């Protein structure tokens, strides 16, 4: 795969996997626009982590509208449009909804999602970052965001499992599954160069990258 020809790249993964850091770095490398989630703009998120059952629906709908607004223009990408690297995949939005909403709330969410989903473009490449639960927990605690301090190990485990199940079935775009446990794309330039080489070497629609197995 020729990375330079990709117009729309998505980096995704569970909380703590490093998706935003990698998306920023790829965007800088490619002189592309970075399309990043803005959790700080969701007024319900901190309250959700304090009381998940009560605030799950407004939190999820706020993220859905935010993400849909961000990707709306990508469907009109043309030959002369700037490249875009995003740190979220709209197709994955129902993953969190299914985890956190009750049946009635999820039915309402599905109706809203079905009206917004067709606006999303299909990525040229999706990079799915995964890591062991202990690594995710450590990274979340080390970055020290106030609203994340109450995230339980159990909740992170559920998210990681849901991501694994989602990407096991994902076939809409070429997919590179990366074990990020021993990779630091920001601090180690060699790691980033290895990733770029692995992308350029992709020949199938689903491939894997683990440090030491390139």
C-alpha positions in Angstrom: 0.0 0.0 0.0 1.3 3.5 -0.9 0.7 5.6 2.1 1.2 8.8 0.2 -1.9 7.9 -2.0 -4.2 7.5 1.0 -6.6 10.5 1.3 -8.4 9.4 4.5 -6.6 7.4 7.2 -8.2 6.4 10.6 -6.3 5.4 13.7 -8.5 3.9 16.4 -8.4 1.7 19.5 -9.5 1.6 23.1 -8.7 4.3 25.7 -5.0 4.3 26.3 -3.9 2.6 23.1 -2.3 5.8 21.7 -4.5 6.6 18.8 -4.6 10.3 19.1 -0.8 10.6 19.5 -0.3 8.4 16.4 -2.9 10.2 14.4 -1.2 13.6 15.1 2.2 12.1 14.1 0.9 10.6 10.9 -0.9 13.9 10.0 2.3 15.8 10.5 4.4 13.3 8.5 1.9 13.4 5.6 1.2 17.2 5.8 -2.4 16.2 6.3 -5.3 17.6 8.3 -5.7 16.0 11.8 -9.4 15.2 12.6 -9.4 14.6 16.3 -12.0 13.8 18.8 -12.6 16.6 21.4 -13.7 14.9 24.6 -13.2 18.1 26.5 -16.0 19.6 24.4 -18.5 16.9 25.7 -20.2 18.5 28.7 -21.5 15.2 29.9 -18.3 13.1 29.9 -17.1 13.8 33.4 -20.5 13.2 34.8 -20.7 10.0 32.8 -17.6 8.6 34.5 -19.1 9.5 37.8 -22.5 8.0 37.1 -22.5 5.9 33.9 -26.1 4.7 34.0 -27.5 8.2 34.4 -25.4 10.1 31.8 -24.7 7.4 29.2 -27.3 8.5 26.7 -26.5 12.3 26.6 -22.8 11.5 26.5 -23.2 9.1 23.6 -25.4 11.3 21.6 -23.1 14.3 22.1 -20.2 12.3 20.8 -22.2 11.0 17.9 -23.3 14.4 16.7 -19.7 15.7 17.2 -18.2 12.9 15.2 -20.8 13.1 12.4 -20.2 16.8 12.1 -16.5 16.3 11.9 -16.6 13.7 9.1 -19.5 15.2 7.1 -17.2 16.9 4.6 -15.0 13.8 4.0 -17.5 12.2 1.7 -16.8 14.9 -0.8 -13.0 14.4 -0.8 -11.6 14.8 -4.3 -8.2 14.5 -6.1 -7.2 17.9 -5.0 -8.4 17.7 -1.4 -6.0 17.6 1.5 -5.3 14.3 3.2 -7.0 13.7 6.5 -5.9 11.5 9.5 -8.6 10.9 12.1 -8.4 9.3 15.5 -11.9 7.8 15.4 -14.0 5.7 13.1 -17.6 6.6 12.9 -18.6 3.0 12.1 -17.4 2.1 15.6 -19.6 4.6 17.4 -22.3 2.0 18.2 -19.7 0.0 20.1 -19.8 2.4 23.1 -23.6 2.7 22.7 -24.1 -1.0 23.0 -21.8 -1.2 26.1 -23.4 1.7 28.0 -27.1 2.1 27.0 -30.1 0.1 28.1 -32.3 -1.4 25.4 -34.7 1.6 25.1 -31.9 4.1 25.0 -30.0 2.0 22.4 -33.2 1.8 20.2 -33.3 5.6 20.2 -29.6 5.8 19.5 -29.9 3.5 16.6 -32.5 5.7 15.0 -30.3 8.8 15.3 -27.2 6.9 14.1 -29.0 5.5 11.0 -29.8 9.0 9.8 -26.2 10.2 10.3 -24.1 7.2 9.2 -24.4 7.6 5.4 -22.5 10.9 5.7 -19.3 9.1 6.6 -16.7 8.4 3.9 -14.9 5.0 3.8 -11.2 5.3 4.9 -8.4 4.2 2.6 -6.7 2.7 5.6 -7.7 1.9 9.2 -5.0 1.3 11.8 -6.3 -0.5 14.9 -4.1 -0.1 18.0 -4.5 -2.8 20.6 -2.6 -3.4 23.9 -2.9 -5.7 26.9 -5.3 -4.5 29.6 -2.5 -3.7 32.1 -0.8 -1.4 29.5 -4.1 0.4 28.9 -4.7 0.9 32.6 -1.2 2.2 33.1 -1.3 4.7 30.3 -4.7 6.0 31.3 -3.6 6.6 34.9 -0.3 8.1 33.8 -1.8 10.7 31.5 -3.8 12.0 34.5 -6.9 13.5 32.9 -9.3 14.3 35.8 -12.3 12.7 34.3 -10.5 9.5 33.5 -9.2 8.8 37.1 -12.5 7.0 37.9 -12.3 4.7 34.9 -12.3 1.1 36.3 -10.1 -1.7 35.1 -13.4 -3.7 34.5 -14.7 -0.9 32.2 -11.5 -0.7 30.2 -11.5 -4.5 29.8 -15.1 -4.4 28.4 -14.0 -1.6 26.0 -10.9 -3.5 24.8 -13.0 -6.7 24.3 -15.6 -4.8 22.3 -12.9 -3.3 20.1 -11.5 -6.7 19.4 -14.9 -8.1 18.5 -15.6 -5.1 16.2 -12.4 -5.2 14.3 -12.5 -9.0 14.0 -15.6 -8.5 11.8 -14.5 -5.2 10.1 -14.1 -5.5 6.4 -15.1 -2.0 5.0 -11.5 -0.8 4.5 -7.9 -2.2 4.6 -7.0 -2.8 8.2 -3.6 -2.9 9.9 -3.8 -4.3 13.4 -1.0 -3.0 15.6 0.0 -4.3 19.0 1.2 -1.1 20.6 2.3 -2.6 23.9 6.1 -2.1 23.2 5.7 0.7 20.6 6.1 4.4 21.2 5.6 6.2 17.9 6.1 9.6 19.4 9.2 9.0 21.5 11.0 6.5 19.3 11.5 7.5 15.7 12.6 4.0 14.8 9.2 2.7 15.9 7.5 5.2 13.6 9.7 4.3 10.7 8.9 0.6 11.3 5.2 1.4 11.1 5.5 3.4 7.9 7.5 0.5 6.4 4.9 -2.0 7.5 2.1 0.1 5.9 4.0 0.4 2.6 4.5 -3.4 2.7 0.8 -4.2 3.0 -0.6 -6.4 0.3 -3.8 -7.8 1.8 -6.8 -6.1 3.3 -6.0 -7.3 6.9 -2.5 -7.5 8.2 -0.8 -7.4 11.6 2.2 -5.6 13.1 4.0 -6.6 16.3 7.4 -5.2 17.3 10.0 -7.7 16.3 7.9 -9.5 13.7 8.0 -6.9 10.9 
